[in-house]
């Protein structure tokens, strides 16, 4: 018996030795793999996909699923072909022959797009001609050495490998990186500073050229407009861009691939299998909700149908407040600038969105530290003029949340039924489509529902203003369309830790529906007039006189003029700064700088 026990002990010891050897070898291999493992490869395309929706990124890059795309547009193909010819000309692989290039591009477009009309053809011919001529005029006058064409730059930084494509690199005293733009965008230097794509490019290029101890400039050449713009980095915007990039990298490392519904979903090639759109595709018989977007979203359908508007509340209200501002923002796509009062509002919205997703036990509320940590995590640095201004906003916003927590969270916390809920609503007698995000939907212990919307306005609105608020009526209607009747709706004024409640009924929906129909029809008609005018002057190769534009989409003074990105050069600029300066929501200086703090305007990116 003793001999048997000794053998068992020895066998056990040998197994333990093998186990620890195996574990040690495994750890060594793991260590070696960590040394030699390739860093995550990051490109602007991947960043944009992950920004738009984590699930889309997973389908595309993890599962390698092909996108099933609906109708495509020739603009993308035209842009690719123009770039290809530009590269060949710059590399001296072919001579510039405008008519031949034009003929080849149009021929291929007609072969690819069978519904290509004569009107479409004439429009694209004019546009392609302009781009080719503007490129060649620049090329024939270029005095700098062409160093590289269609060149990919790679930079290793913080365990990631960043990639950026350079259309052309020139050499003067400094290096000049040129990006040829063929899209509808036409940004001035003022607005280019805040363009995310350009900031990402600059972030990578700066790391690359700094390592080589070389100076460089980044130029965007907007070919349709012959607009040659040098990028001027802004300290706060670059700080925010870097934060966005590394937050997204953290998502990749942690394999966080959340569905993010939004206005771009209609153009996604995974719409048909996305679980987030199951209700819209298939309906819900139990709730008596029919399928109403089987192939693609209502928003895309509206954008692709004549005389139908794809609306958001900010788009609608901007047109009502000032048609000129609406035109510059949505039709001319001049861009918008981040400002401190936008950033603090977005920071607080993002923090409260995640805070109210926290699930607690025994009705115990999350701690104030959890809320403040989320505030720090989601802090947006863009839009502040100086670090001191950013610090002041940060401290103010922090105190607002502390006051809010003391009044509305302690012993009152309920995990939200939904936060930042995206919706698409047929509106305007079923002619148009309204999109939006509901900040918070709350299901109370008695089973009733509330809609709560956060505001960082500099003043509390009156009960009458809240009772007539169009945005809340839109939210109420959007939930009713999903089978949810809302008992009450409230605007939470974060700066003051106050809530003003209201209710809605079918009567409010009927009034809103008729009003939106009237305004949206006018928006469509005005846009058509403006685009026809632009076409007329484009064919004459002339600039549209400002007074002609004012006849269609006039400038209009309103309380938001002080924070308008387009105040400079406005026909009513002088009046705004003098006669009406005391009637603005916040003060504006003689140079056009905002002197007050907050404003609530939300512009979401929409597809072009």
N, C-alpha and C positions, 0 to 999 in steps of 0.2 A: 504493500500500500504506500509506504514511504517513497519507494522508487518511482511509482506512478505519479505521485504528487510532484516530485522533483522534475520529472519530464514535462509535466503540465506547466510548471513555473518557468522552466527554460524556454518552452514553446511560446509562452505568453511574452517573455522578455524579448525573444527574437522578433515576434510580431510588432511589439512596441518599437523596437529599433527600426524595423522596416517602415513603420508608420511615420516615425519622426524624420527618417531619411527622405521618404516620399514627400512629406510636408515641406521639408527644407528645400528639396529640389524644386518643388512647385513654386515656392516663394522666390527662389533664385530666378526661375524662368519668368515669373511675374514681374520681377524687378528689371530684368533684361528687356522684357517686352515694353515696359514703361519708358525705358531709355530710348529704344529704337522705334517705338510706335510713331506713326505719322500724326502730326497735328491735324486738327479739324481744318479742312479746306473751306474757306469762306469767300463767296463772291457776292456781288450786289444782287444778282438774281435770287440766290439762296436766302439772303437777308430779307428781301422783299416778300418772298413766298412765306417765310416763317412769320414775318410781321402780319401778313394778311390772315393766315390761319395755320395753326400747328398741325391740324389733321391733313391739310393739303400738302404740307411739307413731308409728312410721314408717307402719304400715298405716293408722292413723286420720288422721294430720295431713299426711303427705306424699303418700300414694296416695289419700287420701279414700275408702277402702274402707268400705262399710257393714258393721257387725258382724252376723253371723248368730247371734242369741242363742237359746238353748234356753228352757225354761220360765222365765218371769219371776214375780216375786212382787208382791203388791199393796202392800207397805209403801212402796215408792218412789213409786207413783202416789198413795197416800193422803197421803204427805208433801207432794208437789207441790200437791195440791188444797187441803190445809189452809193452806199458805203463801199460795196464791192468795186464799183467803177472808180471811186475816189482813191481806194487803195492801189488799184492798177495804175492810175495816172501818176500818183505820188511815187510809186516804184518804177515809173517809166516803162511799164510793161505794155502800155497801150497809149495811143494819142487821144487827145480830147476831140471827140466828134459828137457834138450835142445832138444832132438829128439822129445819128445812128443809135446812140445810147437811149434816147427817148423812144425810138421805134422799137428797140428790143424790149425795154421795160413795159411799154403799153401792150405789146404783142403777148408777152408772158402773162400779164395781168388779165387780158381778155381770155386767154386759154384757161386760166385758173378760176376766174370768177364769171360764170355763165350769165349772171344777172347784171352784168356791167352795162349800164345804160349810156347813151350818147352824152347825156348831161354829166354823168360821172366821169366819162372819158375826157371831156373838155376841161372839167375842173382839175383832174389830175395832170393833164398835159400842161396846163398853165403852172401848176404848182411844181412839177418836175423841172420845167424849163427855168423857173426862177431859182430853184435850188442849184441846178447845174451851172447857170450863169454866175450866181453869187460865189459859188465855189471856185469857178475858173478865174474870175476876176481877182480873187484873193491869191490863187495859186500863181497866176502869171506875174503878180507884183511881189510875191514872196522873195525876200532877200536873204533869208536865213538858211542855214544848212539843215537838211532833213536827215535826222539821225535814225529814226525808226518809224515804221508804219505798221498799223494793226498789231501792236506789241503788247504782250501780257506781262504785267509786273507782279511779282510775288514778294510778300513780306512776311517773315515769321515774327510773331509778337504775342506774348502771353499764351503760349501753347496753342496757338492757332496760326494758320497760314492764310493770309489775305491776298486776294487776287483782284486786280483792276485792269481793264483793257484801255489802252491808249490808242486812239485813232491815228495820232501823229505826234511825234516828238521832234521839236526843232532845237537848234543850238544857236544862241546869241551869246551875250555875256552870261546869261542864265539859260537854263533849259526852259522850253515852252511846251507844255502839253496841251494839245488841242483836241476837243471832243466835238465832232460834227453832229448837230442836232437836226433831225428831220421831222420831229413831232409838232403838234399844234402849239406847244408852249413857246412863249417868247418873253423871257424874263430879263428885266433890267438888272444891273449890278446890285441895286438895293434889295431886290427880292431873291436873286440868285444866292446871296449870302445865307439864306434860310432853307434852301432846297436840300432835302435829305440826301438824294442821290449824289449831288455834287459834294456835299460834306463828307460822305463816305469815301468818294474818290480822293478828296484832299487828305483825309485821314491816312489812307494807305500810301499815297504819293509822298506825303510829308515824312513818314517813317523811312521810305525808300531813299529819298534824296538826302535826308539828314544823315543816314548811315554812310552815304557816299560823300558827305560834306559838300553837297552841291545845292545851289539855290534853284528854285523853279517857280514858274507861274502856271496856273491852270486856267485855260480859256475855253469858254463855251461859244461855239459858232452856230447860231440859230439860222440855218440856211434859208428857210422860206422868207425870212425877214431881213436878211443881210445884217444881222445883229451880232456883233463880235464883242463878247462880254468877259472881262477878267473877274475871276472869283476872288472876293475879299473875305477871308475867314473872320468869323466873330467868335470871341473867346467862349461865350456862354453856349453858342450853338455847337461848337466843336466838343465842348465838355458833354453836352447832352447827347450828341451823336455817338461818342465813345461809350457812354453809359448804355444807350440803346443796344449797341453792337454786343457789348459784353453781357448784358441781361439776356439777349437772345442766345448767345453762346452757352450761358448757364442752363437755359432751357434745353438745348441740345444735349449737354452733358447729363442732365437729369432725365432725359427722354420725356419731357413735358410737351405733349402734343394735343393741346386743347382745341376744340372746335371754336371758331370765332366767326359768328354770322355777321354779315354786313353787306353793303351795296355792291361790292365787287363779286359776290357769290354767283350772280347770274352768268358771269363770264368764266367761271371755274369749270374745268373739264371733268371734275369729280362730283358735280351736282347730283347726278343720277344715283349715286351710292352714298351720299353724305347723310348720316343719321340726323344731323341737325335740321335738315329740310324734309324730313319724313312726313310731317303733318301737312305741309304745303303740297307735296307730291301725291300723297295717298289719301289725305283727309282723315276724319275720325267719325265713324258711323255712330259710336256711342254718344258723342257730343253733337251729332248732327252737323258736322263740318265737312263740306265736300272738298275734294281735291281741286285746288284752284291754280296750281303752278306746277303742272306735271313735267314739262320739258325744261323750263327755266323760270327765273324769278319774275314777279310782277314788275319789278323795277326795270329789269332789262327789257321786258316786253314794251313798257311805256317808252323807254328811250329809243326803241327801234320802230315805233309806230308814229306816223305823221299825226300832228295835232294832239299828241298825248305828252304830258309833262311828267318826268320823274322828279318828284319834289322832296325836299326836306323842310322842316319848319324854318331853319335858318335861311334857306334859299328863298322861301316864300316871303318871310318877313323882311329880308334885305331888299327884295324888289319893291315891297310896299313902302319901306322907309326911304329908299333912294334907288331909282332905276339905273342911274349912272354907276353906282357902286356895284350893283348886281351885274351890269354889263362887263365891267372891268374884271370882276372876280370869276364869273361863271361862263361868259361868252368869249372874252378875250384871254382868259386864263393868265392874268398878269401875276398871279401868286398872292399869298398873304404872308404877313410877317408875324412871328411869335412876339407876344408882349407879356410883361410880367403879370398883368391882370388875367390873361388867358391861362398862363402856366400855373398860377396858384389855384385857379378854379379846377383845372384838369387834375392837378396833384391831389386835391381833396376828393374829387369824384373817384379817382382810381383807388385811393386808400379806403374810402368807405365802401366801394364796390366789393373789395376782398374782405374787409372787416365783417360785413353782413353775410358773408358766405360761411363764416366760422360756425361750426356746430358745437354746442355746449351741452354739458351734463347737469342735471338737477337745476335747470333754469338759472345757472350761474353765468353771468355776463363775462365776456372776454375782458382782460385787464386794459387799463389805460395805456400801459406800456406796449401792448400788442397793437393798439391803434396808432400810437406815435411811431412805432417801428415801421409800420406800413407807410406812414407819412414820409418817413426818411427814405424808405425803399423806392417809393414812387415819385420822389421829388424831381421836378422838371426844372432844369437850369436855364433853358432857352428863354430869351425875351427880356432878360434883365440887363440894364445898361452898365452896371458896375457890380462888383462883388458885394459892396456895401448895400446896394439896393436889394440884391438877392437875399442877403442876411436879414434885412428888415422885413421883407415879405415872409421869409421862412419863420421868423419869430412870431409875427402876427398870425399866420396860418396855424401854427402850433397852438397858440393860445385859444384861437377859435375852436379847435377840436377839443381841447381840454374843457372848455365851457360847454360845448355840445355834449360831451361824454357825461359830465356831471348832471346835466338836465335831462337827457333823453336816453342814456344807456344804462345807468345805474338802476338795477332792479326793474328795468323795463325792456331789456334786450330780447329781441325775437330774431332768430335766423331768418333771413329774407327768403321768400318763396322764389324770387328771381332777382338778379341785379343786371344792369346794363342789357336789358332784354331788347333785342332787335326785332322790328316789325316792318311789314309792308302792307299798306292799307289802300284798297281801292277807294277813291275819293272824287269829289266834284262830279256827282251824278254818274259814277263809274267810268268817267272819262280819263282821269289821271291817277297817279299812284303816289302816296305819301310814305316816306320811310323815316325811321327814327329809332332812338334808344331810350327806354324807360329806366331811369336811375335805379329805382327800387320798387318791387311789388311785394307787399307784405300780406301774409295770411294770418289773421288774428286768431286767438284761442277760440273765439265763438264761430269761426269758419268764414267770417267776412273778409273781403279783400280791400286793401288800401293801395293807392299809388302815391309815391313820395318822390319829389324832384328837388335836387339840391341847387341852391342859388348862392353865389358869392357877390351879389349886387351890393352897392354901397348904401342902399336904403331898403327898408321893408316896404313891400307893396301893400296897398290898402285892400280891405276885404272886397271892395267893388272891383278892383283891378284883378284880383285872383279869381273872382266869380266869372269874369269875362275873359280869362286867359285862354287863348286859342290852343296853345300847346297842350294844356291839360285836357281839353275836350278831345284832341287827337288821340292822346294816350287812353282815355276812357273808351273811345270808340274802338281802338286797336284791340283792347282786351275783350271787349264785347264780341268782336269778330272771332275770338278764340274760345268763346263760351264762358268767359269770366265776367260776372257783374261786379262792379266796384262800388263799395258803399261810400267811400270818401276819397278825396284827393287832397294832397297838401304840398305846398311849397315850403321847403325848409331853408330859412335864411341863416346860413352858417355863421356869418360874421356876428349875428346878434343872438344866436341860439333861440330862434323863434320859428314857430310853424303857423302858417295861416291855412286853414282847411276850407274846402268847398265841396260841392256835389255837382253831378251832371245827370242829364236825362236825355231821352230821345229827342226832345225839343231842341236841345243844344246841338245835337248831331245834325238835325235838319238845317238849322241856321248855318252851321259851319260848312255843311256840304254845298249849299248854294253859294256861299261867299267864296269858297275855294274854287268852285267852277268858274265864277266870274273873273277872279284874279288870275287863275292859271291860264284861262283862255286868252286873256290879255297878254300874259307873259309870252305865250307861244306866238301870238300875232306880232308883238313887238320884236321878238327875236328874229322872226322871218323877215320883217321889214329891214332890220339892221343887217342881217346876213346878205340880203339882196342888194342893199346899198353898198356893202363892203365888196361884193362881187362886181358891181358896176364900176366902182373906182379902181378895183384891182385890174380889171380889163383895160382901163385907161392908164394904168400904171401911175395912179395919183393917190395922194393921201386924202381920206375923207375929211372935209371941213368939220370942225367941232360943232358949229351951229347946226349942221345937218343931223349929227348924232343926237344933239340936245332935243331936236324936234321929236325924236322917237323914244329915246331913253334919257329923260332929263335928270339933272342933278336936283336933289331935294333936301332942304335943311331939316334935320331931325336931331333928337337928343344924343344920338350916337356919333355925330359928326366929329367930335373931339378925338375919338379913337379910330377914325377911318384911315386905312392904309393909303387911300387915294386922295386925301385932302389937298396935298400939294398939287397945284395945277387945276384944281376944281374951279369951275366958273363962279362958284359961290364961296370960295376960300376966304376972301376978304370979309364978307358978311359974317361968316362963321366966327372969325377971330375978333370981330368988333361988335356989331349990332346984336348978334345972337350968342355971344360967349357966355352970358349968365344963364342961358336956357339949356346948356349942354349937361349931360349926365355927369361929366367931369371936366375939369378945366384943361385948356390946351394953350401952350405957349405961342409966342409970335412965330417961332421957328417950326411949329407943328408938333412939338413933343408933348406927350400926355403928362399932366402934372398931378392928376388925381390917381386913384388906385384901381378901381374895379369896373368891369363891364361883363355882361353875360352874352356873348355871341359864340356860337359853336359851329365851325365850318368843318365838316367831315370830307375826306377826300372821296371824290366820285370818279368813275371811269370816264375817260375822254371819248 
